[in-house]
Amino acid sequence: MITTFSKPQPQKMRIWYLSIIDSSKQPNYFELFNEGAKTIARPGVDVEFHGMPTGTYGDLVPAEVVRYAYVMSLNIQFILDNVLRAQEEAFDVFAIGSVQDLGLEEARSLSNIH
């Protein structure tokens, strides 16, 4: 009897990456991330990049508003809304692109996405 083994097919993985930047202010930001992801991701890994809504920070950048608790609470709510959307759309991973780890604890308690 001859046993043959088939090569396992790579599993597909979908990653939702949410940055707290207003991408309309830095149009090449996600292009550069996308190029990097294509370079390092294995076949079958799709990464979608998302940012904050246009005008979130007015004329400021995120680093200038992190000291305002109210603005950060709005950002956290936006992050949590996106976690739920990513879960509904069957993403496997949700990544928050922020040095401050905004909403990380809340997102972990809200979703089963890793």
N, C-alpha and C positions, 0 to 999 in steps of 0.2 A: 504494500500500500504506500502510495506517495502522498505526502502531506505538503500542500503548498500554503504559503503565507502571503497574504496581500499586504502591500504597504499601507499603513494606516493613513487615512486622509487627515490633513490638518484641520483642526476644529476652527470654525469661524468665531471671531470675537469682535464685539462692538464696544467701543470706548467713547463715552461722552466726556469731553474736556471742557470745563467752564472756567473761563478766566474772568476776573473781576474788572478787566479793562473795558472801556467803551471802544470797541473795535472801529467805530467810524472815525475816531481821531487818529488811529494808526492802521491804515488800510493794509499794509504789508505784514502786519503782526501775525495773522493766522496763516498767511501764505508761507512764511518762514517756518512756522510750526508744522504745517502740513508737509513741507519738503523734508523736514527732519524726521517726521513720523514715517514717511514712505521709505526713508533710508534705513531706519532701524527696526521697523515692525516686521514680523514674520508674515509670510503669505496668509491671507485670511483674516488679518487684523485690520479693521476699519476704525479710524479715529475721526470723530466729528468735533470740530472746534466751535465753541459758542462764547459770546461775550455778553456784557451787560447791555441793556437797551441804550440806543442812541440818546445822548443828552443826560445820562445818569448823573454825571458830575459837573455839568455846566462847563465852565472854562477850566476846571481843575482836573487833576489826575488823582487816582485812588489814594496814593500816598499822602495827599494833602487833606483828605477827608476822613481818614481812619480814626482820627481823634474825636469825631462826632458820633456819639453812641446812636443817635436816631438814624443817621444815614447808614451806619453799619447794620442796624436792625433791618432796614429796608433791603440791604444787600443780602443779608441772611435769609430773609423771606423769599427773595428772588432765587437764591441758591436752592432752597427747599422746594420751591415750585418746580424747578428744573430737575431735581432729583426724582420727584414724583413723575414728571413727564418722561424722563429717561427710563424709569421702571416700567411705565405703561408701554413704552415703545420697545421693550425687551432688550435694553442695553445690558451688557455684562459688567461694565465698569463705569463708575462715575468719578471723575477726578476734578478737584477744585484747584484752580491755578491761582493761589494766593499765599503770600508769605505768612499772613496772619491766621491761616486755618479757619477762616470765617465759616461758621455753620457746620463744621466737621462733626462735632459731637451730636448736634441735632439731626444732621443727615444720616448718621449711622443709626440713630434710634428710629428714624422714620422709614428706612428702606432696607431691603435685603440685598441691594446691589453692593458689591465690594469695592 
